[in-house]
């Protein structure tokens, strides 16, 4: 999300849209104290809508910031002058700046929710109807926010607009298509619901650590130097890796960090339900083809699933396949790709423990109509997957931290029907962060050493790290 900066403009924080807060009771205080303004939130929304209506024809789609800033600034001055002539209160600069930002956000961003995405302290925003807003911060604090619209119908209209222009392809949001998920251009993922809930609901998950690397996660204390060196060698050694964890545990951030170790000369294919990895269009990975699944239209036509995309992506000659999150039957073509030439591929999977990943894969395969026996599926997993890396989150009393807790080496079934595992890194100490525990198999060690890993690192005692990414 691009922030408009007009001449002399300062940015508010904490409140929706980055607008400066009103002195009245219609604005709930955020974690930080902010200066007051004259306009209430409702007046600000109304004024921004009036100004946008007046200049909408002059604000082109995809316009650059220098092009629209003078237009919006001129319109705000005109609206403010008219208000003063008709008996309204003269607006201070703080209100005019907030109005300009509000107009920009309505046209190019998420309206009154845009400021939350500009605030690095914010993790999630949940809206249950136009006047019930909850903001979750990295500190673990959950704060009630001010209304984002005057009516639920107005909120639905805003969501419909965001869904239509937020992702790579326009997505419908209506009674016929009441569920929508959209990636919002490098800033967040939006999930919205209507008709099947009493009121329209929208949830924003703000992407953190878009430039994640193993080095940065090590600096945060998410992983220690030994684990960082191990994972870097595993990626360079073309190990197939499944990242597991619970909801909002940081799986995508870790996957981004792992991908940062892929040599830039390699051709990658990323496959996601909604873009979250954002590996494409970067200097670090110049040769990336990024696929995004597409929902069916209201007539049930035009849908493209991740299962479809995995098979199709293989025809584009990728050296690695990266699936942002495996949720359905795409797990089987993903495993087959891992086992038939696309070594070094990676994906994430919801699981509460690393060993639970095998049950999740089995369930997803059977749910997708796979007719293989359970043991055959486990054999395929054991042959395709090299490592399972599990990430957890917890609150340490000051903030929410994410950290790697376990790493498993995966091998085909031996004495049981399930894949054989070697628990390479296990939780250590009260914090439960991963520490080296067992030696990799000779085959895995050979690949790691070939990628530059020093086996002696695993013999050194490691203390528990502190921190974890937010």
C-alpha positions in Angstrom: 0.0 0.0 0.0 1.5 3.4 -1.0 1.2 6.2 1.4 0.3 9.6 0.1 2.6 12.3 1.3 1.4 15.8 0.4 3.6 18.9 1.0 3.7 19.6 4.7 1.8 16.4 5.5 2.5 14.3 8.6 1.2 10.8 9.1 -1.1 9.9 11.9 -1.0 6.4 13.4 -3.0 4.0 15.4 -6.4 5.0 14.0 -8.0 3.8 10.8 -6.5 5.0 7.5 -3.7 6.7 9.4 -6.1 9.6 10.1 -5.4 11.8 13.1 -7.9 11.0 15.9 -10.9 13.0 16.9 -11.1 14.5 20.3 -14.6 13.0 20.7 -15.5 9.6 22.1 -16.1 8.1 18.7 -12.5 7.1 18.4 -11.0 4.4 20.6 -7.5 5.2 21.7 -4.7 3.1 20.2 -1.5 2.0 21.9 0.1 5.4 21.4 -1.4 8.8 22.2 -2.1 11.0 19.2 -3.1 14.7 18.7 -6.7 15.7 18.3 -8.6 17.0 15.3 -11.9 18.7 14.8 -13.7 16.3 12.5 -15.2 13.2 13.9 -14.6 9.9 12.1 -18.1 9.9 10.6 -17.5 13.5 9.3 -14.1 12.5 7.9 -15.5 9.6 6.0 -18.4 11.7 4.7 -16.0 14.5 3.6 -13.6 12.2 1.9 -16.4 10.6 0.0 -17.7 14.0 -1.2 -14.2 15.1 -2.3 -13.6 11.8 -4.1 -16.9 12.0 -5.9 -15.9 15.5 -7.1 -12.5 14.5 -8.4 -12.9 10.8 -9.3 -12.8 11.5 -13.0 -9.3 13.1 -12.6 -7.8 10.2 -10.6 -6.8 7.5 -13.1 -6.3 3.8 -12.3 -2.7 3.1 -11.4 -1.8 6.8 -11.3 1.5 7.5 -9.6 1.6 9.4 -6.4 3.1 12.7 -7.8 0.3 12.8 -10.3 -2.6 12.5 -7.8 -1.2 14.4 -4.8 -1.8 18.0 -6.3 -5.3 17.0 -7.5 -6.3 15.7 -4.1 -4.7 18.6 -2.3 -6.5 21.2 -4.5 -9.9 19.4 -3.9 -9.4 19.3 -0.1 -8.7 23.1 -0.1 -11.8 23.7 -2.1 -14.0 21.6 0.1 -12.5 23.2 3.2 -13.1 26.7 1.9 -16.7 25.9 0.9 -17.3 24.4 4.4 -16.0 27.6 6.0 -18.2 29.9 3.8 -21.3 27.9 4.7 -20.8 28.3 8.4 -18.7 25.3 9.2 -15.7 25.3 11.5 -12.4 26.3 10.0 -10.4 23.1 9.7 -6.8 23.0 11.1 -4.0 21.5 9.0 -4.3 18.2 10.8 -7.9 17.7 9.5 -6.9 18.7 6.0 -4.0 16.3 6.0 -6.3 13.6 7.3 -8.9 14.3 4.6 -6.3 14.2 1.8 -5.0 10.8 3.1 -8.6 9.6 3.4 -9.4 10.5 -0.2 -6.3 8.8 -1.4 -7.1 5.6 0.6 -10.7 5.5 -0.6 -9.5 5.6 -4.2 -6.3 3.6 -4.2 -6.3 1.7 -0.8 -8.5 0.2 1.8 -10.3 3.3 2.8 -10.6 3.7 6.6 -8.6 0.4 7.1 -5.6 1.5 5.1 -3.7 3.1 8.0 -3.6 -0.2 9.9 -1.6 -1.7 7.1 0.9 1.2 7.3 1.4 0.6 11.0 4.2 -1.9 11.5 2.8 -2.7 15.0 -0.4 -4.1 13.6 -0.7 -7.8 12.8 -4.4 -8.4 12.2 -7.6 -6.4 11.8 -11.0 -8.1 12.3 -14.3 -6.3 11.4 -17.6 -7.7 12.4 -20.0 -5.3 10.8 -19.5 -1.6 10.1 -19.1 -0.6 13.8 -17.3 -3.4 15.4 -13.5 -3.4 14.8 -10.7 -5.2 16.6 -7.0 -4.6 16.0 -4.3 -7.0 17.1 -0.9 -5.7 17.7 2.5 -7.4 17.8 2.6 -6.7 21.5 -0.3 -9.1 21.9 -2.6 -6.2 22.7 -6.1 -6.4 21.1 -7.8 -3.0 20.9 -11.3 -2.0 19.9 -11.3 0.4 16.9 -13.7 3.0 15.7 -16.4 2.3 13.0 -15.2 1.9 9.4 -18.5 2.7 7.7 -21.9 4.2 8.5 -23.9 1.1 7.6 -23.3 -2.6 6.8 -24.4 -2.0 3.2 -21.6 0.6 2.9 -19.1 -1.9 4.3 -20.2 -4.5 1.8 -19.8 -1.9 -1.0 -16.2 -1.2 0.1 -15.4 -4.9 0.4 -16.8 -5.5 -3.1 -14.6 -2.7 -4.5 -11.5 -4.1 -2.8 -12.2 -7.6 -4.0 -12.6 -6.3 -7.6 -9.3 -4.4 -7.8 -7.2 -5.9 -5.0 -5.9 -9.1 -6.5 -4.5 -10.2 -9.9 -8.1 -11.1 -11.1 -11.3 -9.4 -10.0 -13.2 -11.5 -7.5 -17.0 -11.3 -6.9 -18.4 -10.6 -3.5 -22.2 -10.9 -3.4 -25.0 -13.1 -2.0 -24.2 -15.6 -4.8 -20.5 -15.5 -3.9 -20.4 -14.7 -0.2 -16.9 -15.8 0.6 -13.8 -14.1 -0.8 -10.0 -14.2 -0.3 -7.8 -11.6 -1.9 -4.1 -10.7 -1.8 -3.8 -6.9 -1.5 -0.7 -5.9 -3.5 2.1 -6.7 -1.2 0.5 -5.5 2.0 -2.0 -7.9 3.4 -4.4 -10.8 2.8 -8.1 -10.0 3.0 -10.8 -12.5 3.9 -14.4 -11.4 3.7 -17.8 -13.0 4.3 -21.5 -12.0 3.9 -24.9 -13.6 3.8 -23.7 -16.7 5.8 -23.0 -14.5 8.8 -25.4 -12.2 10.6 -23.3 -9.1 9.4 -20.6 -8.7 6.8 -17.2 -9.5 8.2 -13.7 -8.8 6.9 -10.3 -9.8 8.3 -7.0 -8.4 7.3 -3.7 -10.2 7.9 -0.8 -7.8 7.5 2.3 -9.3 5.9 5.4 -8.9 8.0 9.0 -9.5 7.1 8.5 -9.4 3.3 12.2 -9.3 2.9 12.8 -12.2 5.3 16.0 -14.1 5.2 17.6 -16.7 7.5 20.1 -14.1 8.6 17.4 -11.7 9.7 15.5 -14.4 11.5 18.7 -15.4 13.3 19.2 -11.7 14.4 15.6 -11.8 15.8 16.4 -15.0 17.7 13.9 -17.0 15.7 16.6 -19.5 14.9 20.2 -19.9 16.2 23.3 -19.9 14.0 23.5 -23.7 13.8 19.9 -24.0 12.6 20.4 -21.1 10.2 23.5 -22.8 8.7 21.6 -26.1 8.5 18.6 -24.8 6.8 20.6 -22.7 4.3 22.6 -25.8 3.4 19.3 -27.8 3.1 17.9 -25.3 0.6 21.2 -25.1 -1.4 21.4 -28.9 -1.3 18.0 -29.1 -2.9 16.2 -30.8 0.0 12.4 -30.9 -0.3 11.0 -29.1 2.7 7.5 -28.9 4.3 7.0 -26.0 6.8 4.3 -26.7 9.3 2.7 -24.8 12.1 -0.6 -23.5 13.4 -2.7 -20.5 12.1 -0.7 -17.3 12.0 2.4 -19.1 13.3 4.7 -17.6 10.7 4.9 -20.4 8.1 4.9 -18.0 5.1 7.6 -15.8 6.6 9.8 -18.8 7.2 9.2 -20.1 3.7 10.2 -16.6 2.3 13.4 -16.8 4.4 14.2 -20.3 3.1 13.6 -19.2 -0.5 16.1 -16.4 0.0 18.8 -19.1 0.0 17.8 -20.3 -3.5 20.5 -19.3 -6.1 19.2 -16.4 -8.3 20.0 -18.3 -11.4 17.3 -20.9 -10.8 13.9 -20.8 -12.3 11.1 -20.9 -9.8 7.3 -21.5 -9.9 5.3 -20.2 -7.0 1.7 -21.4 -6.6 -0.7 -19.7 -4.1 -4.4 -19.3 -3.5 -3.7 -15.6 -2.9 -0.3 -14.1 -3.4 1.6 -13.8 -0.1 5.2 -14.9 -0.9 5.9 -12.1 -3.4 9.1 -13.7 -4.7 8.3 -12.5 -8.3 9.4 -9.1 -9.5 12.4 -9.0 -7.2 16.1 -8.8 -8.1 16.9 -11.6 -5.7 14.8 -14.0 -7.9 14.7 -12.6 -11.4 13.3 -15.8 -13.0 10.0 -16.6 -11.2 6.6 -17.5 -12.7 4.0 -16.8 -10.1 0.6 -18.6 -10.3 -2.5 -17.6 -8.4 -5.5 -19.8 -8.1 -8.9 -18.4 -9.3 -12.3 -18.9 -7.9 -15.2 -19.9 -10.1 -17.7 -17.2 -11.1 -21.3 -17.1 -10.0 -22.2 -19.7 -12.7 -19.5 -22.1 -11.4 -17.2 -21.6 -14.4 -13.7 -20.3 -14.8 -12.2 -21.7 -11.6 -8.5 -22.7 -11.6 -7.4 -24.7 -8.6 -3.9 -25.2 -7.2 -4.2 -28.9 -8.2 -4.6 -27.6 -11.8 -1.7 -25.2 -11.5 0.8 -27.7 -10.1 0.4 -29.9 -13.1 0.5 -26.9 -15.5 3.5 -25.3 -13.8 5.7 -28.3 -14.5 5.4 -27.5 -18.2 7.0 -24.2 -17.7 10.4 -25.8 -16.9 10.8 -24.7 -13.2 13.7 -26.0 -11.3 11.8 -25.7 -8.1 8.1 -25.5 -7.1 7.0 -23.5 -4.1 3.4 -23.8 -2.9 2.4 -21.1 -0.5 0.0 -23.3 1.4 -1.2 -26.8 0.7 -4.9 -27.1 1.7 -6.5 -29.6 -0.6 -5.8 -32.3 -3.2 -2.9 -30.3 -4.7 -0.7 -32.2 -2.1 -0.4 -35.2 -4.3 0.9 -33.6 -7.5 3.1 -31.5 -5.3 4.6 -34.7 -3.8 4.9 -36.3 -7.2 6.8 -33.2 -8.4 9.1 -33.4 -5.5 9.8 -37.0 -6.3 10.3 -36.6 -10.0 12.8 -33.9 -10.9 11.8 -30.8 -9.0 14.1 -31.4 -6.0 14.4 -28.5 -3.7 10.7 -27.7 -3.7 8.9 -26.4 -0.7 5.5 -25.8 0.7 3.6 -24.9 4.0 1.0 -27.0 5.7 -1.3 -26.4 8.7 -0.4 -28.8 11.5 -0.1 -28.5 15.3 3.0 -30.7 15.4 5.6 -31.9 12.8 4.5 -35.5 13.0 0.8 -34.5 12.6 1.9 -33.4 9.1 1.8 -37.0 7.9 -1.8 -37.4 9.0 -2.8 -34.1 7.4 -1.2 -35.2 4.1 -3.1 -38.5 4.3 -6.4 -36.8 5.0 -5.9 -34.2 2.2 -5.0 -37.0 -0.3 -8.0 -39.1 0.6 -10.3 -36.1 0.6 -9.1 -35.3 -2.9 -10.3 -38.7 -4.1 -6.9 -40.4 -4.1 -7.4 -44.2 -4.4 -4.0 -45.2 -3.1 -3.7 -47.3 0.0 -2.6 -45.4 3.2 0.8 -47.2 3.2 1.3 -46.2 -0.4 0.7 -42.5 0.4 3.1 -42.7 3.4 5.7 -44.3 1.1 5.3 -41.4 -1.4 5.7 -38.9 1.5 8.8 -40.7 2.7 10.3 -40.7 -0.7 9.4 -37.1 -1.6 9.9 -35.1 1.6 13.3 -34.6 3.1 12.6 -32.3 6.0 9.7 -31.0 8.1 10.4 -27.7 9.8 7.9 -26.7 12.5 7.3 -23.2 13.6 5.3 -22.0 16.7 4.2 -18.7 18.2 3.6 -17.6 21.8 3.4 -14.5 23.8 6.4 -13.8 26.0 4.6 -11.1 28.2 5.7 -8.2 25.9 5.0 -9.3 22.4 4.1 -12.2 20.2 7.1 -14.2 19.0 7.5 -16.9 16.4 10.3 -19.5 16.4 11.3 -22.8 15.0 10.7 -25.6 17.5 11.5 -28.8 15.7 13.1 -30.2 12.5 12.5 -33.7 11.3 14.3 -35.7 8.7 11.8 -37.8 6.8 12.5 -41.2 5.2 10.3 -44.0 3.7 8.4 -46.3 6.2 10.4 -49.1 7.8 8.9 -51.1 10.6 5.6 -49.3 10.6 3.3 -47.9 7.9 4.2 -44.3 8.7 7.3 -42.5 7.4 10.4 -43.0 9.4 11.6 -39.8 11.1 14.9 -38.6 12.6 14.4 -35.8 15.1 17.3 -33.6 14.1 16.3 -30.5 16.2 14.1 -30.6 19.3 12.6 -28.0 21.6 15.0 -27.0 24.4 14.5 -25.1 27.6 11.4 -23.2 28.8 11.3 -21.3 25.5 11.0 -24.5 23.5 13.2 -23.3 20.6 14.9 -25.8 18.3 18.3 -27.1 19.3 20.5 -29.7 17.6 19.6 -33.2 19.0 20.4 -36.0 16.6 22.8 -36.5 13.6 21.3 -36.6 10.1 21.4 -39.7 8.1 24.5 -40.3 6.0 22.6 -39.5 2.8 21.3 -36.2 4.1 24.6 -35.3 5.7 26.4 -35.9 2.4 24.0 -33.4 0.7 24.4 -30.8 3.4 28.2 -31.1 3.4 28.1 -30.8 -0.4 26.2 -27.5 0.0 28.9 -26.1 2.4 27.6 -27.2 5.8 30.1 -27.9 8.6 29.0 -31.1 10.4 31.0 -30.0 13.5 28.4 -27.4 14.2 26.0 -30.1 15.3 28.4 -31.2 18.0 28.6 -27.9 19.8 26.1 -27.2 22.7 23.7 -24.5 21.9 22.0 -22.2 24.4 18.4 -21.2 23.9 17.9 -18.1 21.8 15.6 -15.2 22.6 13.2 -13.3 20.5 11.4 -14.5 17.5 10.0 -12.5 14.5 6.8 -10.6 14.9 
